[in-house]
Amino acid sequence: MNLLSEVPMPEPDRPRRKRREAAAPSPASLVDPAIAAPVRAAVAACREQRGNLIPILHEIQRTLGHVPDDAVPVLAEELNLSRAEVHGVITFYHDFRSMPAVGHQVRVCRGEACQAVGAEALFASVPGAEQVFCLGNCALGPSAQVDGRLYGRMDAARLRGMLS
């Protein structure tokens, strides 16, 4: 007696059609070309640099005036990084803005050397100023940066005059 002959054999399955699901578009493909094109151009210009994300972000900000949120998925795809990694770099560094600047961008150094010569009063004199903890101009404190240009031995009256 053959044991295999007594075991009922299942009927062969009929081939089932697999449902084709459309591949979801990548987040980068949904970005407005007015943003994606300059982002890809910045990547192309800096692709061969080692540690190129920061120079690319500077180039994007120089070109667009800020680093828009829509640049993140494009950068992530182009550089083979996660969107979280790109977003983390943008938000970590104070140099990058995710929104266009409104009016003047003012940064006042609140480091120890500048604090010792009046940075606290300088910072308080300009509503909306951003505090940073070193602008690298310690010998000429208090220091302020207005629209990317560094000034030393700054006082409240001079700073307010520059902004008006």
PyMOL commands that set and color helices and strands:
alter all, ss='L'
color gray80, all
select helices_A, chain A and resi 3-6+27-30+33-46+53-64+71-79+83-92+112-115+119-125+138-140+156-163
alter helices_A, ss='H'
color red, helices_A
select strands_A, chain A and resi 106-109+130-132+144-146+149-151
alter strands_A, ss='S'
color yellow, strands_A
deselect
rebuild
show_as cartoon
